[in-house]
Amino acid sequence: MGRKLSKSLLSEANILPSIFPFQNLLSLSLMKIASIIQHLETIAPTYLQESYDNAGLLTGNAAWDCTGIIVSLDATEEVVLEAIDKKCNLIVAHHPIIFGGLKKITGKNYVEKTVITAIKNDIAIYAIHTNLDNVINGVNGKIADKLGLINRQILLPKNNLLKKLITFVPIKEAEQVRNAIFNAGAGHIGNYSECSFNAEGEGTFKGEVGTNPFAGKVGERHTEKEIKIEVIFPAWIENSLIKAMIQAHPYEEVAYDIIALDNVYGQMGSGLVGNLPAPLNEKDFLSRLKDVFGLSVIRHTVLRDRKASRIALCGGAGSFLTGAAIAAGADFYITSDVKYHEFFDANSHLVIADIGHYESEQYSIELLFDILREKFLNFAVLKTGIKTNPVHYF
């Protein structure tokens, strides 16, 4: 039988006992961590993480039953102890606690202490880092929500994320194969779905001994009227797409081509740029930043005595995008961890506003909570009560 929930846990999960049916309590013991990871990776595939990153399952076992989830910005030892106290065995954090390689685990620093405590208490830690940064509705999308930005675009879109599938199908079966391909996630171009190119032609084949051809006779060349179907798809769905296509295809041996594309993928990449609904003077915009993000201080470049209308942003360390923000015509660039000499890069083209690393990404907790609660409505998903920001202001 499923684990019982205390009133305190129900309260912290924002779930009222009166609307939490008893039978759904079973989901707490039957839900696998793998199912939760699978959902998170439909939102932000690990394929999208940067080469230096370490997103994914860092401790624990995806095959475990999940007893509850704590979402946090950082997975520190305090958060692990909180998870133990709340009887949650999965922490979903934005920042990976293990970033580089661990050569020793002796508890000499906060990373090793966290890993030891997690392993000793069977706590799984899952990190969803730059892959969540690189989707338009991820970390930066949440910041844009808080600022009310409209007409949003990725600041520096990625390329080499798209591929093309080409296959050849008998005319009568073309629709069922197209549907399978679309259902697997292919055929999206911008805000359009089910996009494909189709051309009629003739294919030939001869089944050798031991084959069971769809049409024609073994040992004789057959000519079949076919449709050539071409679709674009994101690279990370390649395996599941091919599997779906082959299952729907009538041929015993399916002919297909996969071609890598250099096209820019406008929905994936670093940073974000958008417009305020109405322009603000620079000081009013800075005041709004302080209110929205609960800031005590903002480090910024010289104000230009202009209206702020177009806003670029990047949660976390984003000085590498200053040039892209300038090229996008931004009036302000909001980010963090800007070094002294990097402030000069504004060069009066815009105002750089460094609001702090934790402060810029603090709403990632809310983002992850919403993603998980929307999918797993009757499951214990809790926001951490611990402020993990190591930086304090005097």
Disulfide bonds with the S-S distance in Angstrom:
none
